[in-house]
Amino acid sequence: MTDFCPSDQYSFARLLTDAERAALLRLRAVLDEHVRPVLSDHWERGEFPEAIIDPLVQLDLMRPAEVLAAGEKVRGLFDGFRNFELARVDASVVTFYNAQSGLFRTAVNLGGSPEQVAELDPLIASYAYKGVFALTEPEHGSDIAGGLDTRATFVPGTDGGHWVINGAKRWIGGAAQADVLAVFARDTADSKVKCFLVPTDAPGLTMSKIERKTSLRIMQNADIELKDVSVPASARLANINSFADVAACLRNMRSDVAWIAAGTAAGAYEAALKYVTERQQFGKPLASFQLIQEKLATMLTNVTASLAMVVSLTQAQDEGIYKDENSAMAKMFTARMLRQTAALAREVCGGNGIVLDYDVARFHADAEAIYSYEGTDEINALILGRAITGIGAFR
Ligand SMILES: Cc1cc2nc3c(=O)[nH]c(=O)nc-3n(C[C@H](O)[C@H](O)[C@H](O)COP(=O)(O)OP(=O)(O)OC[C@H]3O[C@@H](n4cnc5c(N)ncnc54)[C@H](O)[C@@H]3O)c2cc1C
């Protein structure tokens, strides 16, 4: 199949197997039926449509039935296209899904002991155990590696001991719907960053919704406070022993977000294309004017270049080639392409480009959050710059 979607100009979807494409079409049907119709109202109210969670979870897309029945592995390429397909519809919905399938699952799978992974991964894949990723703090965003202030102190005991955690986290996506937060804290004994699975109802943990956002209004983000929160020794992810281990997680997560940026750009382009095809001025469709066509050409080229980059990156990762700078490059580039594409999409819709009814306004506003999360443009450029020169410029 080469015409998977109007944004896939180079037919990258041909790289998927029949089973992978079938699973994605199942996702598309649920998005069309349950998700698209509720987006504008929830965006305006700044609320998450809880009713979409069940249909999405029931698709079981972290272990798609078609792919497993065909005897195939669930590839990174499938996960990437899954994020692309979700993002083409809505940036908040994909960010919500990816909090579980990308951020939390990656933290557990890379950070957990073999026993922790064996126990938790099936529960995470089925959404029976919902978690999110709590790294950023009110006073530390870009400089979190050195700045992380949340503290964890081990208290020995006959029951194996427990950890006491104090600190604050900011921007934590999906926290209100989660069972646990993967909280990163500095061990007061050795100053190393470690990770703890903290139940959201733990005594001493409070969370409040971040209000008045102008981007990703459907996705809910929380400020978290942790005051003498106690978790058992078993709640620590055994293989996260320093920030280098956190960076290994971020490397994977940035690739997931690069797919999200590519998909959001595709959604903006497709909504704009529909609009200029239908809207008439001077007695002709907007799409017939040369200056509009040039903008459509730029948008589609941006999406195609973004897809080319994420497909290549993920193919390399599927072969076991992971580099911090490669995923930083992809996040930086695709987010830049998204920002430009969403602005052009909004532009060709004129006044209706700022009205939620035509979808473009939502993509345009949401592009700003994607531009900043999972490493800002500057921080990803500096990670790449460090790899190019061998000189770290951000310390
Ligand atoms: C919608 C949304 C969802 C998020 N979800 C999560 C989540 O689920 N979990 C989580 O842990 N975090 C999450 N984050 C946090 C996100 O990762 C941070 O916002 C991001 O790392 C940037 O940190 P900051 O906002 O504090 O900006 P700052 O670090 O304060 O940066 C402000 C500006 O200064 C620039 N800057 C900083 N340092 C330098 C430097 N050395 N040189 C040049 N420029 C520099 C930055 O690039 C940026 O442009 C989310 C953020 C948003 C907006």
The ligand as an SDF file (V2000), in Angstrom:
LIG
                    3D

 53 58  0  0  0  0  0  0  0  0999 V2000
    3.2380   20.5910   27.5860 C   0  0  0  0  0  0  0  0  0  0  0  0
    4.4400   20.1010   28.3100 C   0  0  0  0  0  0  0  0  0  0  0  0
    4.5060   18.7970   28.7480 C   0  0  0  0  0  0  0  0  0  0  0  0
    5.5930   18.3400   29.4980 C   0  0  0  0  0  0  0  0  0  0  0  0
    5.5720   17.0740   30.0190 N   0  0  0  0  0  0  0  0  0  0  0  0
    6.5570   16.6980   30.8670 C   0  0  0  0  0  0  0  0  0  0  0  0
    6.4890   15.4450   31.5320 C   0  0  0  0  0  0  0  0  0  0  0  0
    5.5430   14.6620   31.3430 O   0  0  0  0  0  0  0  0  0  0  0  0
    7.4940   15.1050   32.3920 N   0  0  0  0  0  0  0  0  0  0  0  0
    8.5390   15.9320   32.6180 C   0  0  0  0  0  0  0  0  0  0  0  0
    9.4070   15.5650   33.4110 O   0  0  0  0  0  0  0  0  0  0  0  0
    8.6300   17.1300   32.0070 N   0  0  0  0  0  0  0  0  0  0  0  0
    7.6780   17.5420   31.1400 C   0  0  0  0  0  0  0  0  0  0  0  0
    7.7490   18.7680   30.5130 N   0  0  0  0  0  0  0  0  0  0  0  0
    8.8640   19.6520   30.8120 C   0  0  0  0  0  0  0  0  0  0  0  0
    9.7680   19.9710   29.6300 C   0  0  0  0  0  0  0  0  0  0  0  0
   10.6230   18.9150   29.3840 O   0  0  0  0  0  0  0  0  0  0  0  0
   10.4870   21.3000   29.9490 C   0  0  0  0  0  0  0  0  0  0  0  0
    9.5240   22.3270   29.7800 O   0  0  0  0  0  0  0  0  0  0  0  0
   11.6800   21.5350   29.0710 C   0  0  0  0  0  0  0  0  0  0  0  0
   12.7190   20.6650   29.4280 O   0  0  0  0  0  0  0  0  0  0  0  0
   12.1820   22.9800   29.1690 C   0  0  0  0  0  0  0  0  0  0  0  0
   12.3320   23.3790   30.5010 O   0  0  0  0  0  0  0  0  0  0  0  0
   11.6950   24.7680   30.9900 P   0  0  0  0  0  0  0  0  0  0  0  0
   10.3160   24.8560   30.4890 O   0  0  0  0  0  0  0  0  0  0  0  0
   11.9240   24.8640   32.4490 O   0  0  0  0  0  0  0  0  0  0  0  0
   12.4970   25.9170   30.2370 O   0  0  0  0  0  0  0  0  0  0  0  0
   13.9730   26.5800   30.6430 P   0  0  0  0  0  0  0  0  0  0  0  0
   14.8710   25.4710   30.9540 O   0  0  0  0  0  0  0  0  0  0  0  0
   13.6690   27.5840   31.7120 O   0  0  0  0  0  0  0  0  0  0  0  0
   14.3480   27.2530   29.3120 O   0  0  0  0  0  0  0  0  0  0  0  0
   13.8150   28.5140   28.8400 C   0  0  0  0  0  0  0  0  0  0  0  0
   14.5160   28.8540   27.5240 C   0  0  0  0  0  0  0  0  0  0  0  0
   15.9290   29.0290   27.7600 O   0  0  0  0  0  0  0  0  0  0  0  0
   16.6580   28.1810   26.8840 C   0  0  0  0  0  0  0  0  0  0  0  0
   17.9080   27.7330   27.5150 N   0  0  0  0  0  0  0  0  0  0  0  0
   18.0560   27.1100   28.7180 C   0  0  0  0  0  0  0  0  0  0  0  0
   19.3510   26.8400   28.9470 N   0  0  0  0  0  0  0  0  0  0  0  0
   20.0570   27.2850   27.8610 C   0  0  0  0  0  0  0  0  0  0  0  0
   21.4260   27.2740   27.4810 C   0  0  0  0  0  0  0  0  0  0  0  0
   22.3800   26.7410   28.2530 N   0  0  0  0  0  0  0  0  0  0  0  0
   21.7590   27.8310   26.3040 N   0  0  0  0  0  0  0  0  0  0  0  0
   20.8090   28.3420   25.4850 C   0  0  0  0  0  0  0  0  0  0  0  0
   19.5040   28.3890   25.7840 N   0  0  0  0  0  0  0  0  0  0  0  0
   19.1240   27.8500   26.9560 C   0  0  0  0  0  0  0  0  0  0  0  0
   15.7360   27.0190   26.5870 C   0  0  0  0  0  0  0  0  0  0  0  0
   16.0980   26.3470   25.4150 O   0  0  0  0  0  0  0  0  0  0  0  0
   14.3990   27.7450   26.4790 C   0  0  0  0  0  0  0  0  0  0  0  0
   14.2790   28.3200   25.2020 O   0  0  0  0  0  0  0  0  0  0  0  0
    6.6750   19.2220   29.7440 C   0  0  0  0  0  0  0  0  0  0  0  0
    6.6300   20.5230   29.2560 C   0  0  0  0  0  0  0  0  0  0  0  0
    5.5310   20.9830   28.5530 C   0  0  0  0  0  0  0  0  0  0  0  0
    5.5110   22.4200   28.0810 C   0  0  0  0  0  0  0  0  0  0  0  0
  1  2  1  0
  2  3  1  0
  2 52  2  0
  3  4  2  0
  4  5  1  0
  4 50  1  0
  5  6  2  0
  6  7  1  0
  6 13  1  0
  7  8  2  0
  7  9  1  0
  9 10  1  0
 10 11  2  0
 10 12  1  0
 12 13  2  0
 13 14  1  0
 14 15  1  0
 14 50  1  0
 15 16  1  0
 16 17  1  0
 16 18  1  0
 18 19  1  0
 18 20  1  0
 20 21  1  0
 20 22  1  0
 22 23  1  0
 23 24  1  0
 24 25  2  0
 24 26  1  0
 24 27  1  0
 27 28  1  0
 28 29  2  0
 28 30  1  0
 28 31  1  0
 31 32  1  0
 32 33  1  0
 33 34  1  0
 33 48  1  0
 34 35  1  0
 35 36  1  0
 35 46  1  0
 36 37  1  0
 36 45  1  0
 37 38  2  0
 38 39  1  0
 39 40  1  0
 39 45  2  0
 40 41  1  0
 40 42  2  0
 42 43  1  0
 43 44  2  0
 44 45  1  0
 46 47  1  0
 46 48  1  0
 48 49  1  0
 50 51  2  0
 51 52  1  0
 52 53  1  0
M  END
$$$$
